[in-house]
């Protein structure tokens, strides 16, 4: 992971995102890593994942090295969980200890990937519901959303926001107006350029810190789902947490680590599991 992050700091966000999208579908079982085959439909082409999830080759590389030293011992799910933790540390975030011994699923769920994963256009209540369904709390939701302090979003996912209520929620400052104009210039309202990306934290995009929450206080969250946590009249609890983490980076780091452990403990209760030889395919 150190090599991957040194080559491109954005690789840290890619791996954290992969872990999140893995755990919210069938638990943390490596199902998100499976390729489509004749007999198995994977999760990679589900709407929240397609053209969005990246970093699979990094996990492949780690798995190959681990398998060469101790074959059949360390699951892809564990590798992904550890890589997400190390990615966070390498860009300045907190460290944590976690349970290991996850098994890799023999199945995937395209359907659950489409229904369980939050999407940027959703309001605050549907997203809270999706976290509660996983056994996570509203506090977990706000803290885990703080991972958006690293990484980027696609134009397709923030177009409605920058041509919608961004100008309403944002500070009426020259800097804010200039930034909004820059976003609109690279993401036209009429469509096209869907794959253009912008950092969700435009202040310190490659550093894991609490800048993301300070951006929400200014009303400049890039994604609707992020800004809703502070600006929605329904977000009474979430607004207080955003305020707390914006002013207390240590509180954010502490809760983020706790919430990552909680998310990492979501298990697949149906699939008996295995330790895959290749993260992309179930063993034969």
N, C-alpha and C positions, 0 to 999 in steps of 0.2 A: 504493500500500500504506500510505503514511503516513496518508492520509485514512481508509482503511478501518480501520486499527488505532486511530486516534484516536476514531473513532465507536464502536468496540467492540473492546477488546483481545483478545477471544476470536477475532476474525477471523484473528489471527496463527496460532493453533493450527489453524484450519480449513484454511488454505492449506498449512501444513507437512504436515498429514495427507493432503490431496489429492495432494501430490507423492509421498509414501510409497506411497499406494495406486496411483498411476500406475506407479511404477517397478517394483513387484513383479508387475505383469501385463504381459507383452510388453515390458518395459523402459520407459524414460522416454520415452514416445511420445505422450502426450496422449490415450491411448485411454480413460482414465477420464472424460474430459470429454464423450464422445460420447453424444448422446441416442439412445434407441430409435427406429428407423424401421421401415417395412415390410420393408426389405431388410437391416437390421442390428440385432442385439440388443446393446445396450451393457452396461456393467458396473455402472451405477448401482443396479440392482435386485438385484445379487448379495447374498447374505446378509451378508457383512462390510461392505457399503456402504449398503444400504437404510436409510433413517432415520438414517444416521450421517454420511455425507459431506455437507458444506455448503461454501458459499463459491464456488460455480460462477459466480454473478452477478458476483463481484469479478473473476474472470479474464475474463469476457465484457467487462466495462467496460474493463479494460486492453487487451484485444485490439482493441476498437473504436477506441481512441485510437491505438494503434500502427499499425493498418491505415490509418487516415486519413492518417498522416504518411508511412509507407513500406509500401505494400500488397505482400503476397506475399513479405515478407522474413523476418519473425520468426515462428517457429513457436509454436503454443500450448504445446508441450512445453517450449520454452525460457522462455517467459513464466512458466509454472508453476514451473520450477526457480528462476528469478531471484526471483519473488515469495515463494517459500518461504525463500530466503536473506534477503531484505529483511525479511520478517516476523519472522524470528528476531532480527535486529539491532534492530528497532524495539521489541522487548520486553526488550532487555538482553542478548541472546545474542551469540555470536561471529559474525564475518564470515569469508567465504572467497571465493577465486576459483574459477571453474568453467569447464569446457569448454562452449562453445556451438556451435550448429549442428545440434541435434537436429531430426529430421523428425517430423511428425505422422503417426500411423498411419492407414491407410485401413480398418482393421478394429479390432474390440474382442473380448474373450474373457470372456464371462459365466462359462464353465466354469473358466478359470484364476483369475478373481477369487475364486471359491468355494474353490479348492484351494490357491492360493499365499499368500493373505493370512493372517497370524496372527490368531487370535481370542482374546478375553479369557479364555475358559474353558480354553484349552489349557495343558498342562504344559510344562515347560521344554525337554524333548527334542524334541517336535514343532516348537516354535518355532525352536530352534537349527537343526533340519534345514531349515526353510524359508529361513532366512538363508543357510545354506551353499549351498543350491540356487541362490541368486542370486549366488553368488560372494563373499558377505560373510562376515566372521568372527564369532566369539563376541564379540570386543571391539566390533565394529561393532554387534552386536545390543544389548549393554548400553548403549553410548553413544547410539545412536539412540532407544532406549526412554526416554532422558532428556528427549526432547521432550515427554513426559507431564508435565513440570514446568509446562506451560501446557495449557489445554484442559480439557474435561470428559468424563465418561463417562455413559452412560445407565443408569438403574436396571436395565433388563433385563440389562445386562452386568456388573453388580456385585452383584446380588441374592444369587446363590449364595455369593459371598464373604462378605458381611456377615452372612449367616445360617449360614455354614459355619465355616471355620477362622480368621476374623478375630480372634475372641476368644482363640484359641489363640496366634496369632503376635504379637498386639499387647501392648504394655506394660500391666501391670495397674494403670494410673494412673487417677485420677479424670477427667483431661482426655480420656484415651483412651476410657473408658467413656461419657463424655458425648457425644463425637463419634460413637461407634458408635450410641448411642441416637438421635441426630439423624438419622443415615443411615437407620436402620430406620423412623423415624417418617414419612419421606418416600418410602420404598420398601418397601411392605408385603410380607411373606413370601407372602401368599396370591395375589399377582399384582395387576395393575393399576398405574397410574402408571409404565408402562414408559418413558415419555419424560421422566420427571423426571431432572434431571442433577445431578451433583456434581463439583467439581473434583478432578482426580487429584492435585493438590498443593494441599491445603487451607490451607497456610501462606502461600505467595506465589503465588496462582493466576494472576496476570497478569504475573509476572516470570520471565524465563528465567534460572534459577539452578540450583544443585545441591541445593535443598531436597527435591526428589523422592527422591533417594537417601537423605537423612537420614530421610525418612519410612519408607523400606523398612527401615532399621536398627531403627526402633522397631516394626517388624512391622505397620505401618498402611497398607500399599499397598492402594489401593482395588480394583485388579483382581488376580485370581488370577495372571494371567500376569506381572504386575509383581513381586508378592511372592515368587513362585517363584524369581526370580533370586537372592534372598538367603536364603530360608528352606528351599528344597528341598535335601535331602541329595545330590541329583544335581548341584547347581549349585556345584561346587567352584571353577571358574574364574570364574563369574559373581559369586559372593559376594565374591571378592577385588576384582573390578572395582567392584562397588557400594561396598565399603568405601573404595577409593581415590578414587572420584569424590565420595563423601560428605564426605571430608576435604580434597580438593584440587580446588576449582572450576576452577582454571586447566587442570589435567590433563583434566577433563571437557570444557571448552570446546575445547581443542586437539583431542581425539579426536573430539568431535562434528563439528567442521568437517571433519576428514579423512574421517569416515564418511559425511557428507552428500555429499562429492565422489565417494566410491566408489559410493554408491548412485545418484547422479546420472549416473554413467557407464555404468549398465546400459543396453544398447542393444537395440533391436528388430532381430534378425538376419534376420527373415523378410520383413517388410513394407518395400517400397522407400521408402514415405513421401512426404509432400508438405508444403507449408505451407498449412494450412487458411485459408480466408477467414473462417469462423466456427468457433469451437472445438467447437461442438455437432454439426457435420455435416461429413462428408467433402465435398470439392469435387466438383461435377458438371460 
